[in-house]
Amino acid sequence: MSGVNYVTKETLDQMMNELTVLKTKGRAEIARAIQEAREKGDLKENAEYDAAKEAQGLHEAKIATLEAAIATSRILSADTIDTSKVSILCKVTITNMANKKSVTYQIVSETEADLKAGKISITSPIGKGLLGKQEGEIAEIQAPNGLIKFKVEKITI
């Protein structure tokens, strides 16, 4: 992730809660695992110790990534969103011009993206292609399987 990370208040709260758990309970569990492995003798040939130290490195990297995401986060509120064009946090109903199927997505940040919940990232090909479009406009989106045309049917919060 680079630049500003636009999130809802709820997502920022979830990220902060996860960070707290990682820094407290997570670090304590890893420290306990390292201590137990140390007690088993020679550290040069101790696979448990090596695994625990590797887990510690991965854990610290996850903490650093989450801290960076929180530091670059900006809270967006649904009541400040302009629905005259597609922007982050908008729900947009689009119709695939090839097969006439309609689908509704909410445009969200990378950290909130969840296709099963109908949330697509603003940095995804579809998210980028829809950004700034108004109702009735056609968005031509370059996907891995070729050019796809979507008509923007409706924009809501």
N, C-alpha and C positions, 0 to 999 in steps of 0.2 A: 504494500500500500504506500502511496505517496501523496503528499499534499494534505489537504484538509479532508477529514473523515466526518461526513454529515450523518448524524444519528438522532434517533428519538431519545427523549429523556429516559424511557424505560430501558432501552438498549444500553445507554451509558451506565445506568444503575446496575444492570446485569454484569457488564464488563468490570465495574468496580468491585462488585461482590465476588466475582470469580478471582480477581486479583488478590483480594483479601484472603480468600481461602488458599490460594496458591502460596502466598507469602507466609501464612501461619501454619495451617495443618499440613499442607504439602511439603514445606521445607522440614517440618518436624519429622514426618514419616521418612523422608530421604535421609535425614541425619541419623535416625534410628537404624535404618538399613545399613548405612555406612559403618556405624558403630558395631553392629552385630557382625558384619563381615570382617572388620578389623580384629575382632576377638578370636577369629578362627585361625590366626597365625600369620605366616609369611605372606606379605602383601604382593610379592613379585609373582607368585603363582596362584593368586586367589581370584578366581573367576567371579565370585560373588561381589568382591570389593570392586573389581573393574566394572561390573554391571551397575552397581550402585553409584559409582562415580559418573558413569555415562548417563544414567538416569538423572543425576543431579545437574549435569550440563544441559540436558534437554529441558529440564524443568526451569532452570534459570533463563534459558533462551525464550521459553514460552512467557515467562514473567516480563522479560525485556520487550517482547513483541506487544504484549498487552499494554504495558506502560506507554509505549510509543503510540499505540492506537488511541489510548485515552488522552494523551497529551495533545494530539492533533484533532481531537473530536470537537465538533461544533453541534450544539443542540438545535434541532429544527422543530418547530411547532406547526401542527396541521393548520391552525387558524391564520398563519402568515403565508400560506402557499397560494400562488397565483394559478388558478385553474383555466386561464385562457390558453395556456400552452403546457405541454408536458414538461414537468420538472420533478426533482426528487420529492418523494413522499406522495406524489399523485397516483391515483388509481386510473389506469387507462385501459379502455376496452378497444381492442384492435381486431380487425378482420383480415385474415390471410386472403389476398386477392386470388391466389391460385385455387384454393379448395373451399373458399367462402366460410371457413370455420372462424368463429369468434372466440376470443379469450380475453380475460381481464387480468392485468398484472399491476402490482404496486411497484413503483420505481424506488429502490432503497439503496443504501450504501453497501459496500462490499461486505462489511461485517454482518449485515442483517439479511443478506440474500438467502432465500430458501425457496427453491422452485416448487416444492410440494405445497407450500403455503401461498403460492402465487406472488412471491416477492422476487423480483429480478434486480440484479446489480446495475447501477448507473454506468458501470464500466464494461458491462457485457455488450456484445454486438447489438442486440435488440435494444438495450437501454440507451446506448449511444445514438442509435439510429432514430429513436423516438424523441429524444431530448429536443425541446424547442418546437416540436410540431403542434399544430392546432387541430381542432376537430375538423374532419373532412379532408385533411391532407393525407398524401400517400408518402410513406416512409420506405425508401429502398435500402434494404439492409444486406450487406455482404456477409453471408454465413459460410461455414466450411463447405456446405453442399451447394453453394451458388447464391445468386441474387434472389432475395425474397422481398415481395412487396406487401406491405401492411397498410390498411386504411385506418386512420384514427377515428373511431366512432364516438367515444365519449371520454371526457376527462373529469374526474371527481376527486374528492379528498378521501 
